Amino acid sequence: MEPAFRAIRDRGCKTVGIQFPDGLRLRALETAEDLERETGVTAMVSAQPTFGACDVPQMPVDLIVQIGHAPMPYLNLKKVVFVEAPMAFPPLDFLDATLPLLGRRVGLLTNIQHQPWFSKVVAYLEEQGKKVLVGGADGRTAYEGQLLGCDVHPAREVEGRVDSFLYVGTGDFHALGVALATTTPVIVADPFTEEVRNLAELKDRVLRVRHAAIALAQEAATFGIIVSRKVGQYRMALARKIKDLLASRGRKGHLLLMDTVSPELLQGHKVDAFVNTACPRIAIDDATRYEKPVLTFPELEVALGLKPWDPYPLDEITAQQALG
């Protein structure tokens, strides 16, 4: 927490907001007490869900401390301090189970919680005879090899030069984006469970669901176009483009502005399907929660006959899009 303490003192802050991802929320009140005790501020904990550095709320405070994420450099947020919360890492021999699955040339990927051990993983794999390639950071990531749910830039940068991707991190969320975006095998090595798995079966299941949603939306006449107010997810220009595209195809599009996207907030709108311009993963990861099809923009293009079904077009918020 030293970066936060230092920023609070340097700026003479009186009030501080704190954001936590769900996995770290048990530490929220304890952290608030630490801030108040160490710096004399009044701390306010955001009770809203926090999905990443793209998701910084408006709070009536002098400074916001976001825990567990790295900054998105292109956003240049003046009132936010990011405090990374690295997870404990086991002995690296749990990676041995990945070796037969990888091939010789490996694209190494991780998320922010495991970034401090990244160089040690590279060295370990190289000791086992692997050639490790790491994609660089872009304007939306702080570190090389770092994945976001909406940006798989480091994978795309080395795709075609590797036999497989190895994602070292917990869960499948980040790695699934790479599996959907590329044709290269994706292996997950989870340092928490020490489990190793290939994402081929999960990718196949997800693609079947996505293709079903696209097929249902082909007959839709009226679409709700979801726009998020979150600072790193706001794509109003894209939403207007979608509205115009639908009109050119004889269909209706209505702009729906919201903060957190949820099925409850979309109920009651008289539309046949939705197009999401907020976090691209909402349509993919939460598909079963919605009564009507929720498409990404590239999926809409498939439904309208403007793009082929194969290869699957993953929606991403890239640095070029964000800055352009």
Secondary structure as UniProt FT lines:
FT   HELIX           2..11
FT   STRAND          15..19
FT   HELIX           22..27
FT   HELIX           28..39
FT   STRAND          42..45
FT   TURN            53..54
FT   STRAND          63..67
FT   HELIX           73..75
FT   TURN            78..79
FT   STRAND          80..83
FT   HELIX           92..98
FT   HELIX           99..102
FT   STRAND          105..110
FT   HELIX           112..117
FT   HELIX           118..127
FT   TURN            128..129
FT   STRAND          131..133
FT   TURN            139..140
FT   TURN            144..145
FT   TURN            149..150
FT   HELIX           153..158
FT   TURN            159..160
FT   STRAND          164..168
FT   HELIX           173..181
FT   STRAND          186..189
FT   TURN            191..193
FT   STRAND          196..198
FT   HELIX           200..217
FT   TURN            218..219
FT   STRAND          222..228
FT   TURN            231..233
FT   HELIX           236..248
FT   TURN            249..250
FT   STRAND          252..258
FT   HELIX           263..266
FT   TURN            267..268
FT   STRAND          273..276
FT   HELIX           281..285
FT   HELIX           287..289
FT   STRAND          294..295
FT   HELIX           297..303
FT   TURN            304..305
FT   HELIX           319..323
//
